[in-house]
């Protein structure tokens, strides 16, 4: 593409176009890594935010409730909001860093973030939660003196490995 008109006092429209092009990526450029670790990172981040909500919430509920089935179900229910926090934050950042001329409506980016959060949410419901609930129930009924934070942590990490393993198997 040739540039013919130059303005000495500011950027030529050609220079301006090439700068715009650098800013309009809807997605950050990601080098292809191991499919397993890519899933582990994305789901892991979303699950980590969810688990902070899960662990704090379960601990607060445990101050008032002793029923182990109720306590096993508390975390997986209240953590759901966490799957959208990171993805919506990403969407806001992409919206903010896109130039005004190229920027789509905010709802476009918000919808994209919600869609990515939904993938993690579905994996959480189908794989992570059932495994988490089984480990928690087994842990709470068998190792009764184990601190609740240690059980939630172990159930959490093991379940993420299973999700990453299954998704990379399905993708391959």
C-alpha positions in Angstrom: 0.0 0.0 0.0 1.5 3.3 -1.1 1.2 6.6 0.8 1.0 9.7 -1.2 -0.3 12.4 1.1 1.9 13.3 4.1 1.3 15.9 6.8 4.5 17.1 8.4 2.9 18.2 11.6 1.1 14.9 12.5 1.0 11.2 11.5 0.2 10.4 7.9 -3.1 8.5 7.5 -1.0 5.5 6.4 1.1 5.5 9.6 -2.2 5.9 11.5 -3.7 2.9 9.8 -0.7 0.7 10.7 -0.9 1.8 14.3 -4.7 1.0 14.3 -4.0 -2.4 12.9 -1.7 -3.2 15.8 -4.4 -2.3 18.3 -7.4 -4.1 16.9 -6.7 -7.7 17.9 -9.9 -9.0 19.3 -7.8 -11.7 21.0 -4.3 -11.4 22.5 -1.8 -13.4 20.4 -1.1 -16.7 22.1 1.6 -19.0 21.0 0.3 -22.6 20.7 1.5 -24.5 23.7 0.6 -27.9 25.0 -3.2 -28.3 24.7 -3.2 -29.7 28.3 -1.4 -26.7 29.8 -3.5 -24.2 27.8 -6.7 -25.7 29.2 -5.1 -26.0 32.7 -4.2 -22.3 32.6 -7.6 -21.0 31.4 -9.7 -23.3 33.5 -7.3 -23.1 36.4 -7.5 -19.3 36.5 -11.3 -19.3 36.3 -11.5 -22.1 38.9 -9.0 -20.4 41.2 -11.2 -17.3 41.4 -14.2 -19.5 41.9 -12.4 -21.5 44.6 -11.5 -18.4 46.6 -15.2 -17.7 46.7 -15.9 -21.4 47.4 -13.4 -21.8 50.3 -14.3 -18.5 52.0 -18.0 -19.2 51.6 -17.8 -22.8 52.8 -15.8 -21.7 55.8 -18.4 -19.0 56.7 -21.2 -21.5 56.3 -19.3 -24.0 58.5 -19.5 -21.6 61.4 -23.3 -22.1 61.3 -23.9 -25.5 59.8 -22.4 -28.9 60.7 -24.2 -31.2 58.2 -21.5 -32.7 55.9 -23.7 -33.1 52.9 -24.8 -29.5 53.1 -21.1 -28.4 53.5 -20.1 -30.5 50.6 -22.6 -28.8 48.3 -22.1 -25.2 49.5 -18.9 -24.4 47.6 -19.9 -25.6 44.2 -23.1 -23.6 44.4 -21.7 -20.2 45.5 -18.5 -20.4 43.4 -20.4 -20.1 40.0 -20.0 -16.3 39.8 -16.2 -16.8 39.8 -16.2 -18.3 36.3 -17.2 -15.0 34.8 -15.0 -12.5 36.7 -11.7 -13.2 34.9 -13.3 -13.5 31.4 -15.4 -10.3 31.9 -12.3 -8.5 33.1 -10.5 -9.7 29.9 -13.4 -8.5 27.8 -13.3 -5.0 29.4 -9.5 -4.8 28.8 -9.9 -5.8 25.1 -12.7 -3.1 24.8 -10.5 -0.5 26.4 -7.4 -1.2 24.3 -9.3 -1.2 21.0 -9.2 2.1 19.1 -12.4 4.0 19.0 -12.8 3.7 15.2 -12.4 -0.1 15.3 -14.2 -0.7 18.5 -17.4 -2.7 18.5 -20.2 -2.1 21.1 -19.3 -2.9 24.7 -22.0 -5.7 24.7 -20.0 -7.5 21.9 -17.0 -7.8 24.1 -19.1 -8.6 27.2 -20.9 -11.4 25.4 -17.5 -12.8 24.2 -16.3 -12.8 27.9 -19.5 -14.5 29.1 -19.2 -17.1 26.4 -15.7 -18.0 27.5 -16.8 -18.1 31.1 -19.6 -20.4 30.1 -17.1 -23.0 28.7 -15.4 -23.1 32.1 -18.7 -23.2 33.9 -19.9 -26.2 31.8 -16.6 -28.0 32.5 -17.0 -27.2 36.1 -20.6 -28.6 36.3 -20.0 -31.7 34.3 -16.5 -32.8 35.5 -15.1 -30.6 38.3 -18.1 -30.5 40.7 -18.9 -34.2 40.8 -15.3 -35.1 41.5 -15.0 -32.3 44.0 -18.2 -33.3 45.9 -17.1 -37.0 46.0 -13.6 -36.0 47.4 -15.1 -33.6 49.9 -17.7 -36.0 51.1 -15.2 -38.8 51.4 -12.7 -36.5 53.1 -15.2 -35.0 55.6 -16.6 -38.4 56.6 -13.3 -40.4 56.7 -10.6 -37.9 57.7 -12.7 -36.0 60.2 -9.8 -34.1 61.9 -8.5 -32.8 58.6 -8.9 -29.0 58.3 -11.6 -28.1 55.8 -9.3 -25.7 53.8 -6.9 -28.6 53.2 -9.7 -30.8 51.8 -11.1 -28.1 49.6 -7.6 -27.4 48.2 -6.8 -31.0 47.4 -10.2 -31.6 45.8 -9.8 -28.4 43.8 -6.4 -29.2 42.3 -7.1 -32.8 41.5 -10.3 -31.9 39.8 -8.6 -29.3 37.5 -6.1 -31.9 36.4 -9.0 -34.2 35.4 -10.7 -31.4 33.4 -7.5 -30.5 31.6 -6.9 -34.1 30.8 -10.4 -34.8 29.5 -10.6 -31.6 27.4 -7.2 -32.2 25.8 -8.2 -35.8 25.0 -11.4 -34.6 23.4 -9.6 -31.9 21.3 -6.8 -34.3 20.2 
